[in-house]
Amino acid sequence: MAAAIMLAACGNDKPAQTTADSAQTGAAVQTNSAAETKPAEPIPSDSLYVKKVENLPDDFIMGCDISTVISLEESGVKFYDYAGNENDLFDTLKQSSVNYIRVRIWNDPFDSAGNSYGGGNNDIETACKIGKRAADAGLKLLADFHYSDFWADPSKQMCPKAWEGMEIEEKKEALYQYTKDCLTKLKDAGADVGMVQLGNETNGKMSGEKIWMNIYYLMDAGSRATREILPDALVAVHFTNPESSDRMLNYASKLKYYDLDYDVFASSYYPYWHGTLDNLTSVLKTVSETYGKKVMVAETSYAYTLEDGDGSGNSIGDVVNYEKKYPITVQGQSRELRDVIQAVVNVGSAGIGVFYWEPAWLPVPGESWEERSALWEKFGSGWASSFSGEYDPDDAGKYYGGSAWDNQAMFDHSGRPLESLKTWGLVRVGNEVPPVPDAIKDSEIMVKLGEKIVLPAKTSAIYNDGSEKEIDVVWEDADLEAMTAGEPETYTINGTAGGMATVCRVAMVDANYAENYSFEDEDRSMWVIENIDDKTTQIDYQKKALDAVTGEYALHFWGESSTEFRAYQTVSGMPAGSYTLTASVQGGIDGGDDAQDIYIFAYTNDGADTVKASAELSGYANWQHPKTDSITVNEGDTVTVGVYVKAGKGSWGTVDDFMLNPQKAKG
């Protein structure tokens, strides 16, 4: 995971609550195998509701990626135990039933003058320090090789500087020697390496390579090196986007085709982006049963607050359109983690573990941006430093800064553990405290201009056990008449329910003659989808609110080799007049061929008067909102509206919100 996508989050959060319980630890016996380690006794909680995870194995991996810890400590960040006493982070995690530490490894995260790119300074020397401290605390280590000099994720798989210009034979030998050298250093440092990860979120790219045969050569080199130096360690591969099950299964199929020697197929799972947990279980189960591999979640997390601790902005920030299954609270964070663990356990014996990504990436001390920035630059404790521009000028070099993850940590901003950190142990026994309201859902209504606005009398309260109940809501005064007499706009009205704040978002819209314009209604028979020459690998109505503009659904597409389709509907009975069509499009192309031809269209009757408006796939969540010129509709005309998409290898995206609106007269 790279902290590069700046999104917003919605929901009303409660202030984080930490209970100053005495840390109660069990007599965990340190061994060389997590399978032989008795789980630590869970730490009790008076406030946290945790449903027991059924069929949880004793050797299940309860992991945390704390790659930034050393740079944070050097920047002055301190960590505490549940009683408020300063404590080593590794010990607090161990006491909380964590049994595995994950650390990313970059080849050379420094510029030509020796300045750090940031993100924790995670070269092999830093990994050795973290691995040694983990072993001293009785924790095993997952060595996560990015095989890059800085962040590697689906959008970036950059070649290390030292390997630039190498042909694949030379590069795979360099990777083999590099992996052997790093694993030897970890072993000599005393790290208890139980697993080695070959690349990070390698969705069809790795170390600058985009051809699967070359990716295999590199992974094979890493696997051979691992088997040679650490024959007992598990070898893992790591992909993401499990919501696109076809793509994930395609990755597993490629590895089988090339006969890669590995043990664990790992996926990221962030509930903001990656679909349902049932789907996650299904994808991992299919991989395990089809290819005989162990499976796990290598990264997950959830926000407990919307507060930003360092002024650098968070990946999950102010307001975002997503399915609020979990409130943004400490309890919501705990429920998300518990449910991900259950989803992996539901796979069966092949489901071996879950890692939480950067639960300790806290704000560094400082009264001002300038003070904190100086620490980020000096110690590399922010997601990127200004020096990273030498290697990654288009992203990190422009948007460098602090932690984009502090509101998803499992410690508050002062370093004290949240109650949610106890989830790791409590999932084994359950902790079903009395149900109480945890958060209030926001309300959303859509009203056509000129119509009366009626605010809802009740709203949903989400309880700590995940149940929901309708309760009365009181709204503050607002000028509803002015809203309905104005222009298209979304208004926010504040309210109170159950003693907690909530909001109602009132969207004032023009009359829209496109039926099921946002694909929310189950009946989508008015839409016709033509997969031209069956080029598009997948076209479906995807339920994923972050990939939609309105509601939860959008028209989703993915083309492994290419994409070409059109989707349209024909509308009749419209009043005579002038109309415009708008829609929303977002997505990208991962295959290297950026050629694309995308437009929305509208025409009457036989299509002689077609109007179009172009859009492009310019990256995830970079929504394009094309709008056509006006089209004249006479009495009795039919109007056909839709979208045409043609793009190259690895193209993907969503289309949403077709708005066929009357055009207002000027003056």
N, C-alpha and C positions, 0 to 999 in steps of 0.2 A: 504494500500500500504506500502510495506517495501522497503527501498532503498538498496536492496541486489543484484539486477540484474544489472550488469554493461554492458551497451550496447553502441554502437557508433551511431552517427547520421550523415546524409549527407545533403548536401545543402550548399549554400553560404549565410551567414547571413550578414545583414547590422548592423552597430553599433546601439545600442539601442538609441532611441530618446525620450526625455521627454520634454513636453511642459510645461512651467511654467505658466499655467493658474491659475487664481484665483479660489479657490474652491467655487463653487456655489452650495449651498445645498437647498433642498426644505424643506418645513415645514412638516417634517414627524411627525406624531402623535404616540407616544408610547402607545401601548395597550398590552393586554395579548394575542393577536392573530395576526399572520401574515396576516390572511385573512381580518382583520379590519384595517390594516395599509396602509395608502396612500403611494404609492411608492415615493421615493425621486426624485426630479427633476434631470434629467441627467446632467452631467457636459459636456459642449461643448468641441469639439476637432476640431482643424483646419487641422489635418493631418490624422486622423483615419477614414477609410472607414468602416461603419457598416450598413449592410442591416437590415431593420426593421424585427423583428420577428412577423409574423402575428399570430393573435389570442392569444396573450400572456396575461394570466390572471393577475389581479392586485396582487393576493395573491401568485403568483408563487415564489417558494423559490429560492433566489439568494444567495447561500451559499459558505462559505470559511472555510476550515479546517486550523486553525492556532495553532495547538497543541504545537508547539515549541516556541511560542512567549515569554513566561516568561523566559525560559532558554536563549533565544537569548538576551533579554534585560539585564539579569544578566551578560551576556558575553560582554556587551558594545555595542550591535547593537542598532542603532537609526533609527526611521522612520520619514518621512516628508510628508507634504501635497504637492499639485501640485504647490504651489507657492514657494516651497523650505524651508518652515518653519518647524521646528521640531514639530511633531504632534503625538498624540496617535494613534497607529495602528487601534484600534477599531473605532475611529472617522473617520479616512481616509476611512476605508471600508464602514462605514455608509454613508458618503458623496458620495461614489461611487455607491450607490444603493444596496449594499449588505444588506441583512436583516436577515441572519442566520449564526451562527458560529457552526462549528463541532469540537468536541474535543475527542480524543481517551482516553480511560481509561484502564490502566493496573493495575492488582491486587497489585503487589509488585515488582516494577522495581529497586530493590536494592540488592546488595550482602549481605553476612552475616556480613560484617563490616559496612554496611550502605552506601556504595558507589553506585552512580547511574549507571544504565546500559546505560544511554544516551537517545537519541531520544526525548528529551523534558521533561524527568522526569515525565511522565504523569500518576501519581497515582491520587487518588480521591482528594487529597488536592490541587494539581495543577489544576485539572479540576474545582474545586470550585472557585479558583481565576479567571480562565478564564471565567467561567460562570457568575460570579458577574460583571466583567468588561464588558462582552457582554451585560448584562441586563442594566447596567448603560448607555451604548451607544444606547439602544433601540433595541438590537438584541436578537433574540431567540437562543436557544441552542439545538443542537443535541448531545446527550451523546452516544458516540460510544464505547460500551463495547467490548474489545477484549477477555475478559475472559482468559487472559494469563498474564504472568509477563513481556512479551516483545512482539515484533512484531508478529502479526497473519496475515497470508496470505495463499494462496493456498498451498504453499510449507511447511508452518509451522503453526501448531495449537497446541502449546505446553501447557501442563497442568500447571496451577499455582503451585508453590512449595508447598503451603499450602494444595493443594488438591491431591497431589501425593499419590497413593496407595488407594484412596477412591473407594469403589464400587459405582455404578451409583446412587443408592438411597441416599447415603450419599453425593455424589458430587452435585446432583441436589438440595438438601437441602442447601448445602453450597453456591451454586450459588444464590439461592433464597434469602437467608439472606444477602449475599454480595450485591446483586442488591438493595434490600430494604434499606440497610444502606447507600449505595452511593447516591441513589436518595434522601433520606432524607437529607443527607449532602448538596447536591446541592440545594435542596429546601430551607433549612435553610440559605444557603449562599446568597440567593437572586437571583439565576440563574432562568431565564425564560425558563425552559425545555419544548420544544414543541414536541420533538421526542426522542425516545430511540432506539438504534440499538443493536440487540442481536447477537453479534459476528461480526467479520470482515472478509469479503471474505471467507466465510465458505463453500468452495467447497467440501462437503462430509467429513469434519473433523471439530472438535471443542473441545477445552480444552482437547486434547489428545484422544478424542473419535472418532472412525471411523465407527461405526455402526449407521445407520440412526435413529433407535429407540432411542438410547442413546442421539444422537444429539437433537432429538425432546424433550426428557425429559429435557435437559438443556435449550433449547429455551423456552419451556413451563414454566419452573421455572422463567426465566427472564421476560416473558410476565406477569405472575401472579403477580410478584413483582411490575412491572410497573403499572398495572391496580390498584393495591392496593394503591400505594403511589402517583401516578400521573394519575388519571383516565382520564384526558383530553388529555394526551400526545399520540401521534401516536407511535405505535410499529412497528419497521422496521426490516427486515432481509436483509442481504447483501451478494451477490455472485459476481462472475466475470467470464470473458471469454464469453461475449455475442456473439462473433463470432461463437461459437459452440452452435447454437440455441437449438439443441437436449439436450445438457447437461443442459442448463439453464431451459428449460421447464421441464426437469426431476426433477430439484430441486423444482420447483413450484408444480409439481405433488406430490412429497414426502410430502411436507408440507400440501397439501390438504388431502392426505391419512391419515396422523396423526392428522389432524384437528387442526393445530396450530392456536392459537388466535393471529393474527397480522394484521396490516393495510397496510404496505408499502413493496413492493418488490423492492429492490434497486440493481443496478448493477454498477460496475466500467466501465468506458469507456476511455481507452487511445488509441488514434488513431495509435500509433506505433504497437499495439498488437491486437486490438480488432475488426478488420474488419470494415465494412462500417456503416455509420450512418443510411442508409435505413434498414439494418439488425437490428441495435439496436432498431429502432422504431418498427419494426415488432415483435421482441421478447417481448418487453415491452407491446405492444398492445395486443399480444396474451395472456400474463399473466393477464393483466387487464380485458380482456373480458372473459377469461375462468374461472378465479378464483375470479373476483370481487374485485381486490386489486388496491390501488394506486401504482404508480411506479415512480421511479426517478433514476437519476445518482448520486451515492454517492461520486464518485471520477472521476475527469478528470484533465488534464493539458496539456500544450504544451510548448516546448522550444522556447525562443525568441532569443537566442544566443547560440553559441557553446563554448563561453568563460567559463572557470572554475574559480570561484572566490576564492577558498580556498586551491587549491592544493590537494584536497581529491578525485578528480575524480567524474564525474557526471554519473547518470544512462543513460542519453542520452548524449553521448560524441562525440568524433571525427567524425567518418564517419559510418553511418549505412545504410543498404540496406532496404529502405522502400518507399512506394508510396508517392512521395512528393506533396501531394495535397495542403499542407500548407507550405510555406517557413518558415525557422527558422528565423523569424523576429518578431518584436513587432506586426506588422500588421497580420502576420501569426498566432500568438498566439490569437489575437482578433478574427480572422475568425473562428478558431477552437472552441473557447468558444461559439461564436454566433451560430454556426452550431449545436453544441451539445444541446444548449437551444432549438433551433428550432426542433431538432429531438425528444426531450421529449414532447414539445408542440404538435407535430404532432400526438402523441398518443391519444390526446383528453383530456377531463376533468380529466382523471385518472393520467395524467402526471403532477406531482406537483412540480418538482424542479431539480436543478443541484447544486452540490458542487464542487468547485475547490480545489484540494489537495495541501496544504502547499504553498500558493502564497507568503508567507513572510519568507520562510526558507532561510535566507541570510547568506553569509560568516561572521564569527565573525572577529573582528579586530585583526591585528597582522602582523608583517613584515616577519615572518618566520613560517614554519610548526611547530616548537617547541612552539612558542608563541600561535598559534591557538590551537594546540593540548592540551596545558595546560588548555585552556578555555573549550574545549570540555570535557575533563576529569573532571574538577571541577564543571561545571554547567550543563553538560549533553546536550549541544547544538549541538553536532554532531549526526549522525544517530545511532552510538553505541560507547560506551566507552570500554576500555580494561577490565573493571570490568564485562562486560556482558558475558565474557567467562565462568564465574561460572554457568550461566544458559544456554547459547547457545554456547558451545565451538566450534562447527563445522562451524559456519557462523559468527555471530557478534564477537565472541571471536577471530577470525582470521583476519577479514577484517574491524575492527572498524575504525572510522575516522569521518570526518566532514559532511557537507551537500552534498548529492549527487543530490540535487534538485535546487541549486541556479540559474541555467540557465533556470529553468521553473517557477521561481517566477514572480510575477507581479509588483515587485519593482526592480530597478537596484541594483547593488551590494553595493551602498552607502546608500540605504534605501529610495530613491525617487521613487514615484509611476510611473509606465510606463503608456503610453497612453492607453494601452490595458485594464487597470483596469477600465477605463471609460465604457468599453463594457457593464457592468452590467446594466447601465442606458440607454445607447444609443440604445440597442436592442428594447426598447419600442417605439422610435420615428424614428430611422434610422439616419444615418449621412453620406450621400453619397457625399463625396468630389470628385474633379476631379480625374479620373483614372491616375495613374503614375506607372512606373515599381517599383516593390518591391523587386524582386530577379530574378536571372537567373538560369534556370535549368542546371544541369550538363548533359553532353553527354556521352553515352556509345556505343562503337562499339566492335564487335568481329571479328577477322580476323584470318584465318588459316595461320600457319607458311609458309613462302615462297610466300604468296600473297601480292599484293600491298596494302599499307595502304592509304586510302583516308579519310581525316578528314572532318567532316561536315562543310558546308559553313554557315549554319544558326543554331541558337539554340532558345529555347523558353524563353521568358521573362514572368514572372508571375506578373500581375498588382495587385494593392491594392484591386481591386474589385473582384479578383479571376479569371479574364479572362487571356488568354494566347495569345501571338502573337509571330510569328517567326521574329527574328531580326538577322542581320549580326554578325558574330563572327570572331575575329582575333586570331589565335593561335601563341604561341611563337615557335621559332625554336626547332626542335627535330630531332634526328637521326632516321628517320623512317626505313631506310635500315637496320640498326643494329637490330632494333626491330623484323623485319620480318625474319631476318637470325638467330635469337637467339633461346632461349629455351622458353617453355610455361611460360608466365608471364603476369601480368597486369601492364601497364605503365600509368602514369598520365601526361597529357600535359595541361599546363596552358593557359588560353586565356582571352580575354576581349570582352564583349558585352554590349552595352548600357552604357558604363562607369563603369560597374561592373565586378568583377572577376568571372570566371567560369572555369571548367575543363572538359577535355575529358578523360575518362578512356578507354584505348585500351587494350583489352584482346587478347593476342596472344595464340592460342590454336592449339593442334594437330587436325588432321582430326578425326572426330567423326562419327561413322557409326550407332549409336543409333538414331532412328528417334524421333523427338519431345522430345529430351532428358531431357528437363526441363519443359515440359508440358505447354509451353507458347502458342503454336498454338492451335486454337480452335478445329481443327480436331485431336482427340486423339484416332481414331479408331485402330491405330496400337497397342495400349496397351490393354492387356487382364487382367481383375481383377477378381480373384476368391476369394469370401468370403467363406472360408471353413466352412461348416456346419452353415453358417449364424451367426458365433460367434461374428463378429465385428459389433458393433452398427452403426458405421458411417465410410464410405470410400468415399472420394470425392476429386476433384481437387480444392483445396482451393486457393483463391486469397488473399494472405496475405504476403506481401513481407518480413516481418520480420521472417516468418517461412519458407522462401525459401532461396536458395543459389544464384541462378541466376534468375533475373526477379521477377515476382510477384506470380507465381503459384508453388505449390508443391502438391504431393500426400499426403493427410491428412487422418489420421485414429484415431478412438477412440473406445475403447471397455468398455462398462459399466461393464460387467461381465468378459469378456476376449476378446482377439484379436487373430485371426488367418486368414491370407490371403496370397496370392501371387499375384504379378503383373509382367507381362512379355510381351515381344514382340519378334517376329522372324524376323531376317534380312537376306536378300539374296543378291547375286551379289557382295559380298565383294572380293577384291583382295586376292589372296593366301598370307599367311604370318602368323606371330604371333601377337596376340592381348592381351590386358588386359582390364578388366572392373573395373571401379571405380564408386562409387555413394556416396551420402551423406545422413545421417540418424540422426535425433535428436528427443528427446521426453522423456517421463518419465512414471512412474507407481505410481498412487495415492492410490491404493487399499491395499497396504501392502504386496502383493505377488510379490516379485521381480524376480521370475523365468521368463526367457525369452530365446528364440531361434530365432536369427535374422541373416540373411546372404544374401548377393547378390550372384548371380550365373550366369554362362555362360556355354553353351554346344553347340556342333555342332550336326546337324542331329538328331540322336535318343537319345542323352543324355548320351552315354556311357563314354564320356570324360569330365564330368562336373567338373568345378572348382568353388570353393566357397571362400568367405571372410566374416568373422563374424563382426558384429557390436553390439552395445548395446544401450539401452535407459538409459542415465546417467544424464538427467536433461535438462531443457529448454535451447535451443541454444548451448548446448554442442554437437556440430556436430561431428559425427564419419564419417570418410572417408575411408571405407574399399576398398581394392584393391586386385583383384584376382591374382593368378599366371597366366602365359601366357597360352593361348589356341591356338592350331595350326589350321588354317583354310586352307583347300585345295580348289582348283578351283571347283566351283559348290556347295560348302557346304552352308547350312543355319546355322545361329547362333542365338540361343535363349538366351536372357539376361533378368534378372529380380531380384526381391527381395522376400524373404519369411520372414514373421513376425509372431511370436507367443509370446504372453505375457499375463500377468494375469489381474486381475480386476483393472479397472481404468487406463488402459494403453492408451497412446496417443502419437502422434508425427507426423512427416512429413518425406517424402523421396523425394530427388531431385537429379538432375544432374547425369544421367547415361552416363558415358563416355566410349565408346567402341573404344579404340585408338590403332593404330598400335604400336607395340613394336619396338623401335629403336635397331638396331644392335649395339653391344658393340664394342669399339675400334675405 
